[in-house]
Amino acid sequence: MAKLMRASLWLKREFEEGSIPDKRTVKRWIENGRLRGKVIDGMSWVYSSERWGVESDISHVVNQLIRES
């Protein structure tokens, strides 16, 4: 099962310094379904399996296949 991580940590992992989008942008991506995650009490959390530039559905299926092998 995928775990949630703070959006700020996910952003640092996925984007280069100086190119990190605003946390409000991540919240909008989650709300629009562009990024798998949750907004809890106004804070954005992203599934740690998410990779920027890879469709959420594909990322999810790849992680399932890895766990099954």
N, CA, C and O of each residue as an XYZ file, in Angstrom:
276
protein
N       0.845     -1.178      0.000
C       0.000      0.000      0.000
C       0.894      1.246      0.000
O       1.885      1.312      0.728
N       0.533      2.212     -0.813
C       1.310      3.443     -0.894
C       1.107      4.282      0.364
O       0.021      4.321      0.940
N       2.163      4.939      0.763
C       2.095      5.803      1.946
C       2.017      7.252      1.502
O       2.432      7.614      0.401
N       1.472      8.068      2.391
C       1.385      9.503      2.117
C       2.631     10.205      2.654
O       3.188      9.818      3.682
N       3.053     11.242      1.936
C       4.158     12.071      2.404
C       3.762     13.528      2.241
O       2.913     13.860      1.414
N       4.377     14.392      3.030
C       4.078     15.820      2.921
C       4.373     16.312      1.516
O       5.357     15.911      0.896
N       3.516     17.175      1.030
C       3.690     17.714     -0.311
C       5.032     18.437     -0.437
O       5.675     18.362     -1.484
N       5.460     19.137      0.618
C       6.729     19.880      0.550
C       7.905     18.935      0.335
O       8.827     19.262     -0.413
N       7.891     17.766      0.978
C       8.967     16.792      0.787
C       8.903     16.160     -0.599
O       9.935     15.923     -1.227
N       7.699     15.889     -1.070
C       7.522     15.336     -2.410
C       8.039     16.309     -3.461
O       8.709     15.909     -4.413
N       7.723     17.591     -3.280
C       8.190     18.614     -4.224
C       9.712     18.662     -4.282
O      10.290     18.758     -5.365
N      10.361     18.597     -3.128
C      11.827     18.616     -3.091
C      12.422     17.387     -3.778
O      13.486     17.462     -4.392
N      11.728     16.264     -3.666
C      12.204     15.032     -4.292
C      12.051     15.062     -5.805
O      12.915     14.568     -6.529
N      10.951     15.642     -6.285
C      10.608     15.562     -7.706
C      11.084     16.731     -8.559
O      11.158     16.602     -9.781
N      11.409     17.865     -7.951
C      11.775     19.052     -8.720
C      13.140     19.580     -8.285
O      13.538     19.443     -7.128
N      13.837     20.179     -9.227
C      15.133     20.780     -8.947
C      14.959     22.065     -8.129
O      13.946     22.756     -8.239
N      15.952     22.363     -7.323
C      15.971     23.612     -6.539
C      15.785     24.790     -7.490
O      16.419     24.845     -8.543
N      14.944     25.707     -7.133
C      14.663     26.870     -7.970
C      13.533     26.647     -8.959
O      13.079     27.593     -9.604
N      13.077     25.416     -9.086
C      11.983     25.092    -10.014
C      10.798     24.466     -9.292
O       9.880     23.950     -9.930
N      10.815     24.510     -7.982
C       9.772     23.862     -7.183
C       8.482     24.686     -7.232
O       8.483     25.866     -6.879
N       7.373     24.056     -7.674
C       6.089     24.767     -7.695
C       5.612     25.092     -6.272
O       6.080     24.507     -5.295
N       4.701     26.010     -6.186
C       4.092     26.393     -4.917
C       3.231     25.250     -4.387
O       2.657     24.487     -5.164
N       3.143     25.137     -3.058
C       2.324     24.085     -2.441
C       0.852     24.205     -2.838
O       0.134     23.206     -2.890
N       0.408     25.431     -3.118
C      -0.984     25.617     -3.551
C      -1.220     24.944     -4.904
O      -2.316     24.457     -5.182
N      -0.184     24.922     -5.734
C      -0.284     24.257     -7.031
C      -0.478     22.763     -6.838
O      -1.300     22.153     -7.522
N       0.273     22.163     -5.909
C       0.132     20.737     -5.620
C      -1.275     20.447     -5.110
O      -1.890     19.456     -5.505
N      -1.778     21.299     -4.244
C      -3.134     21.116     -3.730
C      -4.138     21.118     -4.881
O      -5.058     20.300     -4.900
N      -3.972     22.009     -5.818
C      -4.862     22.079     -6.980
C      -4.725     20.817     -7.836
O      -5.728     20.291     -8.321
N      -3.487     20.323     -8.029
C      -3.277     19.093     -8.791
C      -3.998     17.923     -8.138
O      -4.602     17.100     -8.827
N      -3.938     17.845     -6.817
C      -4.620     16.762     -6.092
C      -6.133     16.892     -6.258
O      -6.815     15.913     -6.563
N      -6.647     18.090     -6.058
C      -8.093     18.313     -6.155
C      -8.619     18.057     -7.562
O      -9.759     17.623     -7.726
N      -7.793     18.324     -8.589
C      -8.207     18.114     -9.978
C      -7.957     16.684    -10.454
O      -8.323     16.333    -11.575
N      -7.335     15.854     -9.608
C      -7.071     14.476     -9.980
C      -5.839     14.284    -10.840
O      -5.624     13.197    -11.377
N      -5.040     15.300    -10.977
C      -3.813     15.209    -11.782
C      -2.691     14.499    -11.025
O      -1.760     13.969    -11.631
N      -2.792     14.496     -9.700
C      -1.788     13.896     -8.833
C      -2.518     13.141     -7.729
O      -3.456     13.669     -7.131
N      -2.092     11.905     -7.455
C      -2.735     11.124     -6.393
C      -2.249     11.589     -5.036
O      -1.051     11.606     -4.755
N      -3.185     11.959     -4.218
C      -2.878     12.417     -2.882
C      -4.157     12.764     -2.153
O      -5.255     12.443     -2.609
N      -4.007     13.422     -1.014
C      -5.171     13.818     -0.210
C      -4.915     15.202      0.369
O      -3.777     15.589      0.633
N      -5.994     15.927      0.555
C      -5.939     17.200      1.272
C      -6.653     16.939      2.590
O      -7.852     16.662      2.617
N      -5.898     17.030      3.688
C      -6.430     16.748      5.015
C      -6.261     17.994      5.871
O      -5.145     18.468      6.085
N      -7.375     18.515      6.355
C      -7.365     19.749      7.160
C      -6.578     20.870      6.479
O      -5.845     21.613      7.132
N      -6.738     20.979      5.167
C      -6.091     22.043      4.410
C      -4.650     21.765      4.021
O      -4.059     22.538      3.267
N      -4.068     20.672      4.521
C      -2.685     20.323      4.179
C      -2.675     19.278      3.069
O      -3.505     18.369      3.053
N      -1.728     19.417      2.144
C      -1.615     18.496      1.018
C      -0.637     17.375      1.329
O       0.466     17.600      1.827
N      -1.072     16.171      1.021
C      -0.260     14.965      1.183
C      -0.271     14.230     -0.144
O      -1.318     14.108     -0.779
N       0.894     13.735     -0.571
C       1.025     13.056     -1.858
C       1.445     11.612     -1.596
O       2.254     11.351     -0.706
N       0.899     10.677     -2.367
C       1.333      9.292     -2.241
C       2.796      9.198     -2.653
O       3.183      9.707     -3.705
N       3.603      8.551     -1.829
C       5.042      8.487     -2.056
C       5.399      7.781     -3.362
O       6.502      7.960     -3.879
N       4.486      6.987     -3.895
C       4.737      6.276     -5.158
C       4.593      7.178     -6.382
O       4.969      6.785     -7.486
N       4.055      8.375     -6.198
C       3.836      9.286     -7.319
C       5.160      9.826     -7.848
O       6.039     10.211     -7.078
N       5.287      9.847     -9.167
C       6.455     10.411     -9.839
C       5.956     11.459    -10.813
O       5.040     11.193    -11.591
N       6.538     12.636    -10.785
C       6.098     13.691    -11.679
C       6.478     13.334    -13.102
O       7.602     12.905    -13.363
N       5.539     13.510    -14.023
C       5.772     13.200    -15.429
C       5.293     11.810    -15.813
O       5.325     11.444    -16.987
N       4.848     11.034    -14.831
C       4.303      9.698    -15.075
C       2.850      9.726    -14.627
O       2.543     10.124    -13.503
N       1.958      9.298    -15.521
C       0.542      9.285    -15.179
C       0.310      8.499    -13.885
O       0.926      7.456    -13.669
N      -0.570      9.000    -13.037
C      -0.854      8.368    -11.750
C      -1.263      6.909    -11.899
O      -0.810      6.055    -11.138
N      -2.118      6.620    -12.877
C      -2.580      5.244    -13.077
C      -1.424      4.321    -13.433
O      -1.353      3.195    -12.941
N      -0.519      4.789    -14.281
C       0.627      3.987    -14.683
C       1.549      3.760    -13.486
O       2.002      2.640    -13.249
N       1.819      4.811    -12.746
C       2.670      4.697    -11.563
C       2.085      3.698    -10.571
O       2.814      2.889     -9.998
N       0.786      3.753    -10.371
C       0.109      2.855     -9.431
C       0.236      1.400     -9.893
O       0.540      0.520     -9.087
N       0.005      1.143    -11.184
C       0.080     -0.223    -11.718
C       1.511     -0.753    -11.638
O       1.716     -1.912    -11.278
N       2.496      0.071    -11.966
C       3.896     -0.354    -11.897
C       4.249     -0.737    -10.467
O       4.899     -1.760    -10.248
N       3.837      0.056     -9.500
C       4.118     -0.259     -8.096
C       3.436     -1.559     -7.669
O       4.008     -2.330     -6.897
N       2.226     -1.809     -8.161
C       1.544     -3.066     -7.851
C       2.323     -4.252     -8.417
O       2.501     -5.266     -7.742
N       2.783     -4.117     -9.654
C       3.546     -5.202    -10.276
C       4.842     -5.467     -9.529
O       5.234     -6.623     -9.370
N       5.508     -4.430     -9.073
C       6.752     -4.587     -8.323
C       6.496     -5.336     -7.022
O       7.259     -6.228     -6.652
N       5.416     -4.969     -6.328
C       5.090     -5.635     -5.066
C       4.737     -7.104     -5.260
O       5.019     -7.930     -4.392
N       4.117     -7.439     -6.399
C       3.689     -8.809     -6.656
C       4.832     -9.720     -7.078
O       4.728    -10.938     -6.941
N       5.912     -9.159     -7.585
C       7.002    -10.010     -8.074
C       7.917    -10.479     -6.977
O       8.877    -11.203     -7.242
